[in-house]
Each structure stands twice: as C-alpha cells, then as structure tokens.
C-alpha cells in the first residue's frame, strides 16, 4: 500500500518521532522512505544585506545533510532510505517531490502553532495538505495540546 513514503525534514527538535513513524510504516509495507530537505530560499531573502549568500547557503546545506543523515541513522539499515536536497518554497517543493518521486504517502511533522504565529507564519504542513497529490499524515511535534475534560 505504501511502497514509497516521503518524509520532509527540517532537522528540528522532535522530528525523530516523525521519522520513526514513517520508518515503521515503511517496514510494515516493505516500503522505502524518501527523505527530503528543502533549502528555504524565501528565508534567505529576509537576511540582512551584509550576509553572504554563500555562507548562509553553506550553513543550510550542512544542516540539510545532517537532517537527511539522521533519517538513515534511524533506519539503521532496516528500511531502504533515499534522500534529496532541493531549494525553494518548502510546501511547493514537498508537493513537487511527492509527484516526481511517485510516492504513496507524505509523513510530516507539524509544530502546532496557533493564533497569531500561525496567522503570520502560516503552516507548511497545512499548505502541503491542500496541495499534495497523495495523502498526507501529519504528526504533531512537541508537547501535546492541553485537552480540557468535559466537566470543565
């Protein structure tokens, strides 16, 4: 059912749980995990003018290589892993990679921003859900939201 699973990663704290979930799904379905790191070029446009494009790009590439290596380390040879690094707007690149790599599912983390942060920053996961050519499984990264009891 899930022969190829796309896992976009930004290397952030908590992403291990997302990767492990995708790896478990791939193991059950004898599938392959396709790791993707997107160099967010929109972020670079907001950098101060005196910042060197080469220096920032180099740092982001290094972060990307570490984030992608993390997928392989967690797979520990149990699940086939392919990785790719690309540049652009994350949500567009994730949807494009899903189509180009012929994946069956996207598994990605959501940081659960709400309120003003979500309004101002938007949600990559939300944009991917709206534009992806395949199903998207979102996995909440970080602390679970407080749930009130029915008595409250």
N, C-alpha and C positions, 0 to 999 in steps of 0.2 A: 504494500500500500504506500509506504513512504520509502521509496528507493533512494531519493536524494533530498536531504534536508539542509536548507540554507540557514546558517547562524551568523547574523551580523553581530560584530563585537566592537566595542569601543575600549575594551580593556579596563573598564571601570570596576570599582569595588562591587562585589556581589554578582558579577557576571558568571562566575564559576557555576552557580546553581542553574543558570540558564543553559550553559554549555553542557553540563552533566545531564540535564533533562533531555536535550536534543540527542546526546550520545546514547542515552537509554532507549529512546525511541528508535534510533538507527539500529541499535543492537537487536531489538525485538523484531524489526522488519528486515534484517540483513541489509541495511542501507548504508549509504555514505553521507558523511557530514561535509558540507561545503562551507568553510569559514570565510567571512568577508569583513574586511576593514575598509572603511571609506574615509579618505582624507577629505575633511570638510572644507572645501575651498571657500565657502561663504564665511567661515570663521576667520580665515586669513585676510579677508577684505576688511575686517574690523580691527586689524592690528595697527599699531602706531606706524606712521610713515617711516620712521627711522629703523624699523625692524627689517632685518634681512630676510627676503623670501626664501633664500636657500637655507638659512639657519632654521627657520620655522618649519619648512618643508622637511628638512633632515630630521628634526626632532619628532615631527609627526610620523614620519616613515619608521623611525626607530620604535616609537610607541606601537605602531601598527604591527611591526614584525614581532614584538613581544606579545601583543594581544593574540595574534594568529598562532604563535608558537604555543601559547597557553592551551589552545584547543587540542593540538597534537599531544601535549603532555597529559592532559586529562583523558584523552582517548587511550593512551598507553598501549597503542597497537591493537586494541580490541575492536575498533571500528575504523574503517578507512576514512581518512581525512584529506581533503583538498583545500587549499587556501588561495585567496586572491586579495590583492590590494588595488583599490581604484580611487579616483579623485572625482569630487563633485558634491552635489547636494545629497546627503545620506538617504532620504526617503526615495528619491528618484533612482539612485544607484542600486539600492536594495531591490526595488521592483524590477529594474532592468536586469540585474544579475539573476533574479529568480526566473525570468523568462529566458535569458541567454543560456543559463546552465540547466534548463529543463528540470527544475526542482519540483517536488510534490508538496512541500510544506516549508514555511518560514517559521523559525522559532526565535523569538527575540525578547529582550528584556524591556520592561517599562519601569521608569523610575517613579511613577505615581505622583508626578507633580500635579498640583491642583491650584485653583484660584488664579491669582494674578500671574504667578510663574508660568502656568500652562497657557494663559492668555497671551502673555508676552513672548514666551519662548516657543510655544507650540509643542507638539509631540511628534517625534519621528515615528514612533510606533503607530500612532493614530493615522498619520498620513500613509504609512505603508499598508495598514489595514484597508484603507479606502482605495488604494491604487494597485495593490498586488494582484497578479494574475492567478495566484494559488492561495489556499487557506493560510492564515497567519495565527500561530499560537503565541499569545503574549504571556510572559512570565514576570510577575511583579518582583522587582529587585529592591532590596532594603526591607525596612520594617513593615509588617502588615498594617493596614489601617485599623484604627480603633473602631470596633463594632459595638454599638450600644445594644443592650438587651431589650427585649420587648417591654420590660417593666419600666424602662426609663422614659 
